[in-house]
Amino acid sequence: MADLSYTAFFGDGEHTFHLTNPMVEELEKKCGPIGALSNRMFARSFSQSDLAEVIRYALIGGNITPTRT
């Protein structure tokens, strides 16, 4: 299977972003179907929580430990 991860500078340095199937399922529970979320992103009608959750799950998939303060 192809590596679909993406590495880029974000916040304090280089980070890897990767969404796995189980994470997509969790994302859908919070933000609705992935197709609808994608449509909102491309139409620029997404909410702040949509964007935050996509980034959060992608960072977790890239092996960043999640912390909530």
C-alpha positions, 0 to 999 in steps of 0.5 A: 500500500502506498504511503499517503502521509504528508510532512510539512512545517506546522507550528513549531517544526516539521510534522507528519500528517496521516489519516488512517481508516479508523481515524476517518471513522472517528472524524466522521463521528465528530464532523459528519460524513467525510464526503460532506466534510470534503465538500465544505472544505472545497466550498470554503464553508467549513467551520473552525472545528472541522479544520481543527479536527482534521488537523488533530487526527492527521497529527495523531496519525503522524505519531504526535501524542494528543494532549488537551489542556 
